[in-house]
Amino acid sequence: MIRRWENTIYKIGDFIIAIIAWFFFVSYLKKGHYLPESFDLHRLFKIGLLIIPFSWFIIYTLFEQYKDVYRLSRWVVFSRTLLLSLVGSILTILIMMTDRSINFENRVLIAIFRYFLMYFGILILWKMIYLSFISSRIKKGVVGFNTLIVGGDQRAVELYNDITSLKYSLGNRFKGFIHSNGGRSNELIQYIPQLGGLADLKKTIEDESIEEVIIAIESKEHEKLKSILDDLYEYENSVLIRIIPDMYDILLGSVKMNHVYGAILLEINQEMMPKWQIFIKRIMDLSVSIIMLIILSPLILYILVRTKFSSPGPILYQQERIGQNGKPFQIYKFRSMFTDAEAKGPQLSSDDDPRITAWGSVMRKWRLDELPQFINVLKGDMALVGPRPERRYFIEKIMARAPHYKHLLKVRPGITSWGQVKFGYASTLEEMLQRLKYDLLYIENRSLGLDIKILFYTVWVLFQGKGK
């Protein structure tokens, strides 16, 4: 449960400080003779009050400064605020320089430094005072997080004792534990209640309003880790997931300490891509889709005509696919098969599929049938890059053999993907499972750089005519 009131105060404080800093900076510009006597000072104040605070708010939201204040690290906030304030101050002055009536002359760097000093100085003082107050509430036990331990053997007992024996609270309020080995060697029950087995994990999280799950399974039980994480994937935006690391995790530098006096725990990174990258990715998706639909409009018109006369049936083909968070949507394609192609039920296509028309085969070779999916991107159903969306029928077949497929549903499906570049259209369930490995790897390493690389290789594959 996110403490909304404390978060609201934190945001309002940032907003007010942006206004105060702007007031001081405009006053400095006036006293420093940056503004001519005839300059409308009140207009500059008003414009700043309308734009500046909201701009800073958007920047900090995109760079994840407004998560639950009880989960924020003061050092991370300090370093990130320093960088964002400096970059934002530079951009503010550069934008102001477009107004020729403001006389910066050779004092641009001085203006940037002054605004940065005023804004960052007041802002960081407020943030450190407020976050220190928040930290003290956690340490005193005034505020806590409903915590569930997965595991009940000696390792779980040691973890529980490590956390509860600390001088200052880390905020963990243990509601109980889920046993991971069916109840054998049930040592943790002498400290906290057992709330069931692995089959009860989801129900327990919901019934007990769990905010943090600590996986404390024995080394010999690590084969269960994947299935536990599969069960927890749908709670990744609301539940913090930590795990006791092995020595190789520590040696590889995977363990990051936020508390000097804290238990050694590895936090499962739930943020697959920073918010600012997600924002830019969406802008890129929209921009590229609009540009491609305009540039390729003559080709699209030609495909419309050829598809119409290639065989009886509609030009556009719609089919239900499963998108982000399991939400169904209608995917658009130029029809490449005869109208009764699936009279016998859902089937995967192959190289010599008799259901594909002669023109359809040409389109699929160059992936021209996928062009209408730019409309899906504009609607928000899809992205340029992401795991290819599947039908529920095939998803159920895949998940029967690979339950971790559900992780692909965390993101928007895409027109192209790493798996698509490697395998093209999947002709068998085995190929779908092979493609799954690459799509999962993409999910865990998602970034703008990787998206651009996949787009580059997609274009390269298309130029070679290897769409299939």
DRENMAR-565828 format. One record per residue (C-alpha): residue in three letters; x, y, z. Coordinates in steps of 0.2 Angstrom, whole numbers, padded with zeros to 4 digits, always signed. Layout:
<atoms>
AlaXYZ...
</atoms>
This chain:
<atoms>
Met+0000+0000+0000Ile+0008+0017-0005Arg+0006+0030+0008Arg-0002+0043-0004Trp-0003+0057+0009Glu+0016+0057+0012Asn+0019+0056-0007Thr+0007+0070-0011Ile+0016+0082+0002Tyr+0033+0077-0006Lys+0026+0082-0024Ile+0018+0098-0018Gly+0034+0103-0009Asp+0044+0101-0025Phe+0031+0111-0035Ile+0031+0125-0022Ile+0050+0126-0023Ala+0050+0127-0042Ile+0039+0142-0040Ile+0050+0150-0026Ala+0066+0147-0036Trp+0058+0155-0052Phe+0053+0170-0042Phe+0070+0172-0035Phe+0078+0170-0052Val+0067+0182-0061Ser+0071+0195-0048Tyr+0090+0191-0050Leu+0087+0194-0069Lys+0079+0211-0066Lys+0093+0217-0053Gly+0107+0210-0064His+0101+0221-0079Tyr+0097+0206-0090Leu+0080+0213-0093Pro+0077+0230-0101Glu+0066+0243-0092Ser+0052+0241-0104Phe+0051+0222-0101Asp+0035+0215-0095Leu+0041+0207-0079His+0024+0201-0073Arg+0022+0192-0090Leu+0038+0182-0087Phe+0032+0178-0069Lys+0015+0171-0076Ile+0023+0161-0090Gly+0035+0154-0078Leu+0022+0149-0065Leu+0012+0140-0078Ile+0026+0131-0087Ile+0041+0129-0075Pro+0034+0119-0060Phe+0024+0108-0072Ser+0040+0105-0083Trp+0050+0100-0067Phe+0036+0089-0061Ile+0036+0079-0078Ile+0054+0077-0078Tyr+0055+0070-0060Thr+0040+0059-0064Leu+0049+0052-0080Phe+0065+0049-0070Glu+0055+0040-0056Gln+0058+0052-0042Tyr+0040+0050-0037Lys+0039+0032-0031Asp+0034+0028-0014Val+0044+0040-0003Tyr+0046+0026+0010Arg+0056+0017-0003Leu+0067+0031-0009Ser+0086+0031-0005Arg+0092+0048+0000Trp+0109+0046-0008Val+0100+0041-0025Val+0088+0055-0023Phe+0103+0067-0020Ser+0113+0061-0035Arg+0099+0060-0047Thr+0092+0077-0042Leu+0109+0085-0044Leu+0110+0079-0062Leu+0092+0083-0067Ser+0093+0100-0059Leu+0109+0104-0069Val+0102+0098-0085Gly+0085+0106-0082Ser+0094+0123-0078Ile+0104+0122-0094Leu+0088+0119-0105Thr+0078+0133-0096Ile+0091+0146-0100Leu+0093+0140-0118Ile+0075+0141-0120Met+0075+0159-0113Met+0089+0164-0125Thr+0076+0162-0139Asp+0069+0179-0132Arg+0080+0192-0139Ser+0074+0205-0127Ile+0083+0196-0113Asn+0101+0202-0113Phe+0112+0187-0108Glu+0127+0193-0118Asn+0142+0184-0111Arg+0134+0179-0095Val+0125+0163-0100Leu+0135+0152-0089Ile+0133+0164-0075Ala+0114+0164-0077Ile+0114+0145-0078Phe+0124+0143-0062Arg+0113+0156-0053Tyr+0097+0147-0058Phe+0104+0130-0054Leu+0111+0136-0037Met+0094+0144-0032Tyr+0084+0129-0038Phe+0095+0115-0033Gly+0100+0123-0016Ile+0082+0125-0010Leu+0075+0109-0017Ile+0089+0097-0010Leu+0087+0105+0007Trp+0068+0101+0007Lys+0071+0084+0000Met+0084+0079+0013Ile+0074+0086+0027Tyr+0058+0077+0022Leu+0066+0060+0017Ser+0075+0060+0034Phe+0059+0063+0043Ile+0052+0048+0033Ser+0067+0037+0037Ser+0065+0041+0055Arg+0047+0035+0055Ile+0053+0019+0047Lys+0067+0016+0060Lys+0055+0020+0075Gly+0043+0007+0068Val+0029+0020+0066Val+0028+0015+0047Gly+0031-0003+0041Phe+0028-0014+0026Asn+0018-0030+0027Thr+0031-0043+0023Leu+0029-0062+0018Ile+0044-0074+0019Val+0044-0088+0006Gly+0054-0103+0015Gly+0053-0110+0032Asp+0070-0119+0035Gln+0086-0113+0044Arg+0090-0100+0030Ala+0073-0092+0033Val+0076-0092+0052Glu+0093-0084+0050Leu+0086-0070+0039Tyr+0072-0067+0051Asn+0084-0066+0066Asp+0096-0054+0056Ile+0082-0042+0052Thr+0073-0042+0069Ser+0089-0040+0079Leu+0094-0024+0071Lys+0094-0009+0082Tyr+0084+0001+0070Ser+0069-0006+0061Leu+0070-0008+0042Gly+0051-0007+0041Asn+0047-0026+0039Arg+0031-0031+0048Phe+0031-0050+0046Lys+0014-0056+0043Gly+0020-0074+0042Phe+0028-0086+0029Ile+0024-0098+0015His+0033-0114+0016Ser+0042-0120+0000Asn+0045-0138+0004Gly+0028-0144+0010Gly+0031-0142+0028Arg+0046-0152+0031Ser+0059-0145+0044Asn+0047-0131+0048Glu+0058-0121+0059Leu+0052-0103+0056Ile+0035-0107+0063Gln+0041-0104+0081Tyr+0043-0086+0076Ile+0029-0081+0064Pro+0014-0091+0058Gln+0014-0102+0043Leu+0001-0095+0030Gly+0001-0110+0018Gly+0012-0118+0005Leu+0017-0112-0013Ala-0001-0115-0019Asp-0007-0102-0007Leu+0005-0088-0012Lys-0006-0077-0022Lys-0021-0078-0011Thr-0010-0074+0004Ile-0002-0059-0004Glu-0020-0052-0008Asp-0028-0057+0009Glu-0014-0050+0020Ser-0011-0035+0009Ile+0008-0040+0007Glu+0020-0026+0001Glu+0036-0035+0002Val+0040-0054-0002Ile+0057-0061+0004Ile+0062-0077-0004Ala+0073-0087+0008Ile+0073-0104+0001Glu+0087-0116+0004Ser+0101-0119-0009Lys+0094-0136-0014Glu+0077-0128-0018His+0083-0116-0031Glu+0074-0126-0045Lys+0058-0119-0037Leu+0064-0101-0039Lys+0058-0099-0057Ser+0041-0105-0053Ile+0040-0094-0038Leu+0045-0079-0048Asp+0032-0084-0061Asp+0018-0083-0048Leu+0024-0066-0042Tyr+0026-0058-0059Glu+0008-0050-0059Tyr+0012-0041-0043Glu+0029-0033-0049Asn+0021-0016-0049Ser+0014-0017-0031Val+0025-0029-0021Leu+0044-0027-0018Ile+0053-0044-0021Arg+0069-0048-0013Ile+0079-0064-0012Ile+0094-0070-0001Pro+0109-0070-0014Asp+0121-0084-0016Met+0140-0080-0015Tyr+0142-0078-0033Asp+0128-0065-0034Ile+0139-0055-0021Leu+0155-0058-0031Leu+0147-0053-0047Gly+0141-0036-0040Ser+0122-0040-0041Val+0119-0036-0023Lys+0116-0017-0020Met+0115-0011-0002Asn+0103+0003+0002His+0105+0001+0021Val+0122+0001+0030Tyr+0114-0009+0044Gly+0104-0021+0034Ala+0102-0039+0029Ile+0110-0044+0013Leu+0096-0046+0001Leu+0096-0045-0018Glu+0081-0035-0025Ile+0073-0042-0040Asn+0073-0027-0052Gln+0055-0024-0057Glu+0058-0009-0068Met+0062-0017-0085Met+0065+0000-0093Pro+0066+0017-0085Lys+0050+0028-0087Trp+0059+0041-0097Gln+0064+0028-0109Ile+0047+0021-0110Phe+0041+0039-0114Ile+0053+0041-0128Lys+0050+0024-0134Arg+0031+0028-0136Ile+0035+0045-0144Met+0047+0035-0156Asp+0033+0022-0160Leu+0020+0036-0164Ser+0032+0046-0174Val+0039+0032-0185Ser+0022+0024-0188Ile+0015+0041-0194Ile+0030+0044-0205Met+0030+0026-0212Leu+0011+0027-0216Ile+0014+0043-0226Ile+0030+0038-0235Leu+0023+0021-0239Ser+0006+0027-0244Pro+0009+0024-0263Leu+0015+0006-0259Ile+0000+0003-0247Leu-0012+0009-0261Tyr-0004-0004-0273Ile-0005-0018-0260Leu-0023-0014-0257Val-0027-0016-0276Arg-0016-0031-0278Thr-0024-0040-0262Lys-0042-0036-0268Phe-0039-0044-0285Ser-0028-0059-0279Ser-0042-0069-0272Pro-0060-0067-0266Gly-0061-0059-0249Pro-0058-0044-0238Ile-0042-0034-0241Leu-0038-0032-0222Tyr-0038-0046-0211Gln-0042-0044-0192Gln-0038-0057-0179Glu-0039-0057-0160Arg-0022-0057-0151Ile-0017-0056-0133Gly-0008-0039-0128Gln-0001-0031-0113Asn-0007-0038-0097Gly-0017-0051-0106Lys-0029-0038-0114Pro-0036-0045-0131Phe-0035-0033-0146Gln-0038-0035-0165Ile-0022-0035-0175Tyr-0023-0029-0193Lys-0015-0037-0208Phe-0016-0037-0227Arg-0025-0054-0230Ser-0012-0066-0237Met-0022-0082-0236Phe-0038-0088-0243Thr-0054-0084-0233Asp-0057-0101-0227Ala-0039-0104-0221Glu-0044-0109-0203Ala-0060-0119-0207Lys-0052-0133-0197Gly-0047-0122-0182Pro-0031-0112-0178Gln-0015-0117-0187Leu+0002-0111-0189Ser+0009-0107-0206Ser+0023-0115-0215Asp+0034-0111-0230Asp+0024-0122-0242Asp+0007-0118-0234Pro-0007-0121-0247Arg-0018-0109-0238Ile-0007-0094-0243Thr-0011-0085-0260Ala+0002-0082-0273Trp+0002-0063-0269Gly+0001-0067-0250Ser+0018-0077-0252Val+0026-0061-0260Met+0019-0050-0246Arg+0025-0062-0232Lys+0042-0063-0239Trp+0045-0045-0238Arg+0033-0043-0223Leu+0022-0031-0232Asp+0006-0039-0224Glu+0012-0032-0208Leu+0011-0014-0213Pro-0007-0011-0206Gln+0000-0014-0189Phe+0007+0003-0189Ile-0012+0007-0185Asn-0011-0005-0170Val+0004+0005-0164Leu-0005+0022-0166Lys-0020+0014-0156Gly-0008+0009-0142Asp-0011-0010-0144Met+0007-0013-0150Ala+0024-0005-0151Leu+0037-0006-0165Val+0048-0018-0155Gly+0041-0031-0143Pro+0037-0049-0142Arg+0025-0054-0156Pro+0007-0056-0150Glu+0000-0073-0151Arg-0018-0080-0150Arg-0025-0087-0134Tyr-0026-0104-0141Phe-0007-0105-0144Ile-0003-0096-0128Glu-0011-0110-0118Lys-0001-0123-0128Ile+0015-0113-0125Met+0011-0111-0106Ala+0008-0129-0104Arg+0026-0132-0108Ala+0034-0115-0103Pro+0024-0106-0089His+0036-0091-0090Tyr+0028-0086-0106Lys+0017-0075-0095His+0032-0063-0093Leu+0030-0058-0111Leu+0013-0050-0107Lys+0021-0037-0096Val+0025-0026-0111Arg+0016-0021-0127Pro+0018-0033-0141Gly+0028-0027-0156Ile+0028-0027-0175Thr+0045-0035-0174Ser+0055-0043-0160Trp+0072-0051-0157Gly+0064-0068-0159Gln+0055-0063-0175Val+0072-0057-0183Lys+0080-0074-0178Phe+0065-0086-0183Gly+0053-0076-0194Tyr+0036-0084-0193Ala+0035-0099-0182Ser+0029-0114-0191Thr+0029-0126-0176Leu+0026-0125-0157Glu+0045-0130-0155Glu+0050-0114-0165Met+0038-0104-0154Leu+0047-0110-0139Gln+0064-0106-0146Arg+0058-0089-0151Leu+0052-0087-0133Lys+0070-0088-0126Tyr+0075-0073-0136Asp+0059-0063-0132Leu+0062-0067-0113Leu+0080-0061-0115Tyr+0074-0045-0124Ile+0062-0042-0109Glu+0075-0043-0096Asn+0087-0032-0106Arg+0074-0020-0114Ser+0082-0003-0118Leu+0080+0010-0132Gly+0097+0005-0138Leu+0092-0013-0140Asp+0076-0008-0149Ile+0085+0002-0162Lys+0097-0012-0164Ile+0082-0024-0167Leu+0074-0012-0179Phe+0091-0011-0189Tyr+0092-0030-0191Thr+0074-0030-0196Val+0077-0018-0210Trp+0092-0028-0215Val+0082-0044-0215Leu+0068-0036-0226Phe+0081-0030-0238Gln+0087-0047-0240Gly+0069-0054-0243Lys+0070-0066-0228Gly+0054-0060-0220Lys+0048-0078-0219
</atoms>
